Protein backbone atom coordinates (compact mmCIF):
# COMPACT_ATOMS: atom_id res chain seq x y z
CA UNK A 1 0.00 0.00 0.00
CA UNK A 2 1.36 3.43 -0.95
CA UNK A 3 2.16 5.78 1.92
CA UNK A 4 1.59 9.52 1.57
CA UNK A 5 3.43 11.92 3.87
CA UNK A 6 1.44 15.06 4.67
CA UNK A 7 3.14 18.11 6.09
CA UNK A 8 1.48 21.47 6.63
CA UNK A 9 3.22 24.83 6.81
CA UNK A 10 1.96 27.57 9.14
CA UNK A 11 3.45 31.06 9.04
CA UNK A 12 2.35 34.51 10.14
CA UNK A 13 4.76 37.45 9.79
CA UNK A 14 4.75 40.43 12.13
CA UNK A 15 3.13 43.16 10.02
CA UNK A 16 4.64 46.65 10.05
CA UNK A 17 2.55 49.73 10.69
CA UNK A 18 2.72 52.89 8.60
CA UNK A 19 5.82 54.74 9.77
CA UNK A 20 7.07 58.11 8.58
CA UNK A 21 10.44 59.81 8.88
CA UNK A 22 8.93 62.20 11.44
CA UNK A 23 8.51 59.32 13.92
CA UNK A 24 12.18 58.38 13.90
CA UNK A 25 13.77 58.85 17.29
CA UNK A 26 10.68 58.84 19.48
CA UNK A 27 8.37 56.06 18.22
CA UNK A 28 10.02 52.65 18.58
CA UNK A 29 6.86 50.57 18.12
CA UNK A 30 7.13 49.40 14.52
CA UNK A 31 4.48 46.67 14.40
CA UNK A 32 0.79 46.86 13.59
CA UNK A 33 -0.76 44.86 16.42
CA UNK A 34 -4.30 45.58 15.24
CA UNK A 35 -3.56 44.12 11.80
CA UNK A 36 -1.72 41.14 13.31
CA UNK A 37 -4.67 40.36 15.58
CA UNK A 38 -7.25 40.83 12.80
CA UNK A 39 -5.47 38.60 10.31
CA UNK A 40 -4.73 35.89 12.87
CA UNK A 41 -8.34 35.86 14.10
CA UNK A 42 -9.62 35.47 10.56
CA UNK A 43 -7.19 32.69 9.62
CA UNK A 44 -7.64 30.92 12.97
CA UNK A 45 -11.42 30.76 12.62
CA UNK A 46 -11.52 29.92 8.91
CA UNK A 47 -8.49 27.64 8.63
CA UNK A 48 -6.39 26.65 11.64
CA UNK A 49 -9.11 25.52 14.04
CA UNK A 50 -11.33 23.73 11.47
CA UNK A 51 -8.30 22.03 9.90
CA UNK A 52 -6.94 20.91 13.27
CA UNK A 53 -10.34 19.49 14.25
CA UNK A 54 -10.40 17.54 10.98
CA UNK A 55 -6.86 16.22 11.51
CA UNK A 56 -7.74 15.12 15.04
CA UNK A 57 -10.86 13.37 13.79
CA UNK A 58 -8.86 11.51 11.12
CA UNK A 59 -6.21 10.44 13.63
CA UNK A 60 -8.86 9.04 15.97
CA UNK A 61 -10.88 7.43 13.18
CA UNK A 62 -7.85 5.60 11.81
CA UNK A 63 -6.55 4.67 15.27
CA UNK A 64 -3.10 6.16 14.87
CA UNK A 65 -2.41 5.01 11.31
CA UNK A 66 -2.97 8.55 9.98
CA UNK A 67 0.09 10.67 10.77
CA UNK A 68 1.03 14.21 9.82
CA UNK A 69 3.74 16.82 10.32
CA UNK A 70 3.57 20.55 10.93
CA UNK A 71 6.12 23.25 10.25
CA UNK A 72 5.11 26.30 12.31
CA UNK A 73 7.32 29.38 12.42
CA UNK A 74 8.30 31.07 15.66
CA UNK A 75 6.55 34.28 14.65
CA UNK A 76 3.28 32.38 14.06
CA UNK A 77 3.58 30.70 17.45
CA UNK A 78 4.29 34.04 19.14
CA UNK A 79 1.15 35.57 17.64
CA UNK A 80 -0.96 32.56 18.61
CA UNK A 81 0.32 32.73 22.18
CA UNK A 82 -0.48 36.43 22.32
CA UNK A 83 -3.78 36.65 20.45
CA UNK A 84 -5.21 33.12 20.07
CA UNK A 85 -4.09 30.65 22.75
CA UNK A 86 -6.96 28.39 21.71
CA UNK A 87 -5.08 27.67 18.48
CA UNK A 88 -1.99 26.68 20.48
CA UNK A 89 -4.23 24.39 22.55
CA UNK A 90 -5.55 22.74 19.38
CA UNK A 91 -1.99 21.99 18.21
CA UNK A 92 -1.15 20.67 21.68
CA UNK A 93 -4.15 18.33 21.52
CA UNK A 94 -2.80 17.02 18.21
CA UNK A 95 0.68 16.61 19.69
CA UNK A 96 -0.71 14.51 22.54
CA UNK A 97 -1.98 11.89 20.07
CA UNK A 98 1.58 10.82 19.26
CA UNK A 99 0.68 10.97 15.56
CA UNK A 100 1.87 14.51 14.87
CA UNK A 101 5.47 15.56 14.27
CA UNK A 102 6.71 19.13 14.48
CA UNK A 103 9.52 20.04 12.08
CA UNK A 104 12.44 22.35 12.77
CA UNK A 105 12.98 25.51 10.77
CA UNK A 106 14.29 29.06 11.05
CA UNK A 107 12.42 31.01 13.72
CA UNK A 108 11.53 33.94 11.44
CA UNK A 109 10.91 32.04 8.17
CA UNK A 110 14.18 33.59 7.03
CA UNK A 111 16.94 32.93 4.49
CA UNK A 112 19.58 33.08 7.21
CA UNK A 113 21.49 30.01 5.95
CA UNK A 114 22.43 31.99 2.84
CA UNK A 115 23.67 34.88 4.98
CA UNK A 116 25.24 33.64 8.20
CA UNK A 117 25.73 30.16 9.68
CA UNK A 118 25.85 31.69 13.14
CA UNK A 119 22.53 33.48 12.69
CA UNK A 120 21.03 30.36 11.12
CA UNK A 121 21.99 28.24 14.14
CA UNK A 122 20.67 30.90 16.53
CA UNK A 123 17.28 30.96 14.83
CA UNK A 124 17.00 27.18 14.54
CA UNK A 125 17.87 26.71 18.21
CA UNK A 126 15.34 29.38 19.24
CA UNK A 127 12.69 27.64 17.16
CA UNK A 128 13.51 24.25 18.67
CA UNK A 129 13.25 25.69 22.18
CA UNK A 130 9.79 27.07 21.33
CA UNK A 131 8.62 23.70 19.96
CA UNK A 132 9.95 21.89 23.02
CA UNK A 133 8.27 24.33 25.39
CA UNK A 134 4.87 24.23 23.68
CA UNK A 135 4.63 20.66 22.38
CA UNK A 136 7.18 18.63 24.38
CA UNK A 137 8.92 17.47 21.18
CA UNK A 138 12.44 17.92 19.87
CA UNK A 139 12.37 18.14 16.06
CA UNK A 140 14.56 15.69 14.15
CA UNK A 141 13.69 16.71 10.57
CA UNK A 142 14.33 20.18 9.14
CA UNK A 143 12.35 22.28 6.66
CA UNK A 144 14.20 25.27 5.26
CA UNK A 145 12.32 28.39 4.20
CA UNK A 146 10.51 27.83 0.88
CA UNK A 147 12.08 24.34 0.87
CA UNK A 148 15.37 25.82 -0.38
CA UNK A 149 18.02 23.10 -0.45
CA UNK A 150 21.57 22.30 -1.44
CA UNK A 151 24.01 19.59 -0.38
CA UNK A 152 25.91 22.06 1.81
CA UNK A 153 22.74 22.65 3.83
CA UNK A 154 22.24 18.89 4.25
CA UNK A 155 25.81 18.43 5.49
CA UNK A 156 25.45 21.32 7.94
CA UNK A 157 22.14 20.00 9.29
CA UNK A 158 23.71 16.58 9.72
CA UNK A 159 26.37 18.10 12.00
CA UNK A 160 23.56 19.75 13.98
CA UNK A 161 22.05 16.34 14.67
CA UNK A 162 19.10 16.27 12.28
CA UNK A 163 18.12 13.04 10.54
CA UNK A 164 16.66 14.56 7.39
CA UNK A 165 15.50 17.61 5.46
CA UNK A 166 12.52 18.44 3.27
CA UNK A 167 13.19 20.06 -0.10
CA UNK A 168 11.33 21.16 -3.19
CA UNK A 169 11.02 18.35 -5.73
CA UNK A 170 12.17 20.42 -8.67
CA UNK A 171 12.09 18.67 -12.04
CA UNK A 172 15.52 19.93 -13.12
CA UNK A 173 17.10 18.91 -9.80
CA UNK A 174 15.58 15.42 -9.86
CA UNK A 175 16.63 15.01 -13.51
CA UNK A 176 13.81 12.66 -14.41
CA UNK A 177 13.72 10.84 -11.08
CA UNK A 178 10.55 10.59 -9.01
CA UNK A 179 10.01 12.85 -5.97
CA UNK A 180 8.29 9.92 -4.25
CA UNK A 181 11.45 8.37 -2.84
CA UNK A 182 13.89 9.09 -0.03
CA UNK A 183 17.26 10.33 -1.32
CA UNK A 184 20.63 10.93 0.33
CA UNK A 185 23.17 13.75 -0.11
CA UNK A 186 26.72 12.91 -1.32
CA UNK A 187 28.22 13.07 2.17
CA UNK A 188 25.91 10.52 3.83
CA UNK A 189 24.04 7.30 3.18
CA UNK A 190 21.84 7.77 6.24
CA UNK A 191 20.79 11.45 6.19
CA UNK A 192 17.41 11.61 4.42
CA UNK A 193 16.43 14.11 1.72
CA UNK A 194 12.65 14.17 1.30
CA UNK A 195 11.51 15.90 -1.92
CA UNK A 196 8.07 17.46 -2.11
CA UNK A 197 5.83 16.17 -4.88
CA UNK A 198 4.73 19.63 -5.97
CA UNK A 199 2.26 18.37 -8.58
CA UNK A 200 0.37 16.25 -6.05
CA UNK A 201 0.58 19.07 -3.50
CA UNK A 202 -0.89 21.56 -5.96
CA UNK A 203 -3.71 19.15 -6.84
CA UNK A 204 -4.59 18.72 -3.16
CA UNK A 205 -4.30 22.43 -2.42
CA UNK A 206 -6.48 23.53 -5.32
C-alpha positions as CSV (number, residue, x, y, z in Angstrom):
1,X,0.0,0.0,0.0
2,X,1.4,3.4,-1.0
3,X,2.2,5.8,1.9
4,X,1.6,9.5,1.6
5,X,3.4,11.9,3.9
6,X,1.4,15.1,4.7
7,X,3.1,18.1,6.1
8,X,1.5,21.5,6.6
9,X,3.2,24.8,6.8
10,X,2.0,27.6,9.1
11,X,3.5,31.1,9.0
12,X,2.4,34.5,10.1
13,X,4.8,37.5,9.8
14,X,4.7,40.4,12.1
15,X,3.1,43.2,10.0
16,X,4.6,46.6,10.1
17,X,2.6,49.7,10.7
18,X,2.7,52.9,8.6
19,X,5.8,54.7,9.8
20,X,7.1,58.1,8.6
21,X,10.4,59.8,8.9
22,X,8.9,62.2,11.4
23,X,8.5,59.3,13.9
24,X,12.2,58.4,13.9
25,X,13.8,58.9,17.3
26,X,10.7,58.8,19.5
27,X,8.4,56.1,18.2
28,X,10.0,52.7,18.6
29,X,6.9,50.6,18.1
30,X,7.1,49.4,14.5
31,X,4.5,46.7,14.4
32,X,0.8,46.9,13.6
33,X,-0.8,44.9,16.4
34,X,-4.3,45.6,15.2
35,X,-3.6,44.1,11.8
36,X,-1.7,41.1,13.3
37,X,-4.7,40.4,15.6
38,X,-7.2,40.8,12.8
39,X,-5.5,38.6,10.3
40,X,-4.7,35.9,12.9
41,X,-8.3,35.9,14.1
42,X,-9.6,35.5,10.6
43,X,-7.2,32.7,9.6
44,X,-7.6,30.9,13.0
45,X,-11.4,30.8,12.6
46,X,-11.5,29.9,8.9
47,X,-8.5,27.6,8.6
48,X,-6.4,26.7,11.6
49,X,-9.1,25.5,14.0
50,X,-11.3,23.7,11.5
51,X,-8.3,22.0,9.9
52,X,-6.9,20.9,13.3
53,X,-10.3,19.5,14.3
54,X,-10.4,17.5,11.0
55,X,-6.9,16.2,11.5
56,X,-7.7,15.1,15.0
57,X,-10.9,13.4,13.8
58,X,-8.9,11.5,11.1
59,X,-6.2,10.4,13.6
60,X,-8.9,9.0,16.0
61,X,-10.9,7.4,13.2
62,X,-7.8,5.6,11.8
63,X,-6.6,4.7,15.3
64,X,-3.1,6.2,14.9
65,X,-2.4,5.0,11.3
66,X,-3.0,8.6,10.0
67,X,0.1,10.7,10.8
68,X,1.0,14.2,9.8
69,X,3.7,16.8,10.3
70,X,3.6,20.6,10.9
71,X,6.1,23.3,10.2
72,X,5.1,26.3,12.3
73,X,7.3,29.4,12.4
74,X,8.3,31.1,15.7
75,X,6.5,34.3,14.6
76,X,3.3,32.4,14.1
77,X,3.6,30.7,17.4
78,X,4.3,34.0,19.1
79,X,1.1,35.6,17.6
80,X,-1.0,32.6,18.6
81,X,0.3,32.7,22.2
82,X,-0.5,36.4,22.3
83,X,-3.8,36.6,20.5
84,X,-5.2,33.1,20.1
85,X,-4.1,30.7,22.8
86,X,-7.0,28.4,21.7
87,X,-5.1,27.7,18.5
88,X,-2.0,26.7,20.5
89,X,-4.2,24.4,22.5
90,X,-5.6,22.7,19.4
91,X,-2.0,22.0,18.2
92,X,-1.2,20.7,21.7
93,X,-4.1,18.3,21.5
94,X,-2.8,17.0,18.2
95,X,0.7,16.6,19.7
96,X,-0.7,14.5,22.5
97,X,-2.0,11.9,20.1
98,X,1.6,10.8,19.3
99,X,0.7,11.0,15.6
100,X,1.9,14.5,14.9
101,X,5.5,15.6,14.3
102,X,6.7,19.1,14.5
103,X,9.5,20.0,12.1
104,X,12.4,22.4,12.8
105,X,13.0,25.5,10.8
106,X,14.3,29.1,11.0
107,X,12.4,31.0,13.7
108,X,11.5,33.9,11.4
109,X,10.9,32.0,8.2
110,X,14.2,33.6,7.0
111,X,16.9,32.9,4.5
112,X,19.6,33.1,7.2
113,X,21.5,30.0,5.9
114,X,22.4,32.0,2.8
115,X,23.7,34.9,5.0
116,X,25.2,33.6,8.2
117,X,25.7,30.2,9.7
118,X,25.9,31.7,13.1
119,X,22.5,33.5,12.7
120,X,21.0,30.4,11.1
121,X,22.0,28.2,14.1
122,X,20.7,30.9,16.5
123,X,17.3,31.0,14.8
124,X,17.0,27.2,14.5
125,X,17.9,26.7,18.2
126,X,15.3,29.4,19.2
127,X,12.7,27.6,17.2
128,X,13.5,24.2,18.7
129,X,13.3,25.7,22.2
130,X,9.8,27.1,21.3
131,X,8.6,23.7,20.0
132,X,10.0,21.9,23.0
133,X,8.3,24.3,25.4
134,X,4.9,24.2,23.7
135,X,4.6,20.7,22.4
136,X,7.2,18.6,24.4
137,X,8.9,17.5,21.2
138,X,12.4,17.9,19.9
139,X,12.4,18.1,16.1
140,X,14.6,15.7,14.1
141,X,13.7,16.7,10.6
142,X,14.3,20.2,9.1
143,X,12.3,22.3,6.7
144,X,14.2,25.3,5.3
145,X,12.3,28.4,4.2
146,X,10.5,27.8,0.9
147,X,12.1,24.3,0.9
148,X,15.4,25.8,-0.4
149,X,18.0,23.1,-0.5
150,X,21.6,22.3,-1.4
151,X,24.0,19.6,-0.4
152,X,25.9,22.1,1.8
153,X,22.7,22.6,3.8
154,X,22.2,18.9,4.2
155,X,25.8,18.4,5.5
156,X,25.4,21.3,7.9
157,X,22.1,20.0,9.3
158,X,23.7,16.6,9.7
159,X,26.4,18.1,12.0
160,X,23.6,19.7,14.0
161,X,22.0,16.3,14.7
162,X,19.1,16.3,12.3
163,X,18.1,13.0,10.5
164,X,16.7,14.6,7.4
165,X,15.5,17.6,5.5
166,X,12.5,18.4,3.3
167,X,13.2,20.1,-0.1
168,X,11.3,21.2,-3.2
169,X,11.0,18.4,-5.7
170,X,12.2,20.4,-8.7
171,X,12.1,18.7,-12.0
172,X,15.5,19.9,-13.1
173,X,17.1,18.9,-9.8
174,X,15.6,15.4,-9.9
175,X,16.6,15.0,-13.5
176,X,13.8,12.7,-14.4
177,X,13.7,10.8,-11.1
178,X,10.6,10.6,-9.0
179,X,10.0,12.9,-6.0
180,X,8.3,9.9,-4.3
181,X,11.4,8.4,-2.8
182,X,13.9,9.1,0.0
183,X,17.3,10.3,-1.3
184,X,20.6,10.9,0.3
185,X,23.2,13.7,-0.1
186,X,26.7,12.9,-1.3
187,X,28.2,13.1,2.2
188,X,25.9,10.5,3.8
189,X,24.0,7.3,3.2
190,X,21.8,7.8,6.2
191,X,20.8,11.4,6.2
192,X,17.4,11.6,4.4
193,X,16.4,14.1,1.7
194,X,12.7,14.2,1.3
195,X,11.5,15.9,-1.9
196,X,8.1,17.5,-2.1
197,X,5.8,16.2,-4.9
198,X,4.7,19.6,-6.0
199,X,2.3,18.4,-8.6
200,X,0.4,16.2,-6.1
201,X,0.6,19.1,-3.5
202,X,-0.9,21.6,-6.0
203,X,-3.7,19.2,-6.8
204,X,-4.6,18.7,-3.2
205,X,-4.3,22.4,-2.4
206,X,-6.5,23.5,-5.3
